[in-house]
Amino acid sequence: MDDEADDSAPVDLRALIAPRAGSRTTLSEPGAPVLLPPSAARELAAAVGAALDNVRVHAGGDAHAWILIEDWSDEVVVTVRDDGPGIPDGRLAQAEDEGRMGVALSIRGGCGTWAAAPRSSRSPGRARKSS
């Protein structure tokens, strides 16, 4: 079997993210395969893994997390939320005042959302973070 052909076949995102679910992490996913170009699927799965790592580090071992996969006609949206204590009041504004815009723009309310588009099998696809 040609490895190059395997790298271009669509990947079911659910299969990459499902192993992250467990007793403290709930996965809500569509009942049908969520097929994406391999690079976009891997990027999204890695982003989910990083978000869950952040939950463990910053929200603690008792925190719960929820992963939501939404399959729209033109994009796939993945959201990770947690029930950790959140960032202390004023801390994001302080980070912004310090010029740390990445922190101020990327973390809001214990939620990270990523989208992958386009869905065309002819396009490699890209994952992007939205606030």
Order of alpha helices (4+ residues) and beta strands (2+ residues): alpha-beta-alpha-beta-beta-alpha-beta-beta-alpha-alpha-beta-beta
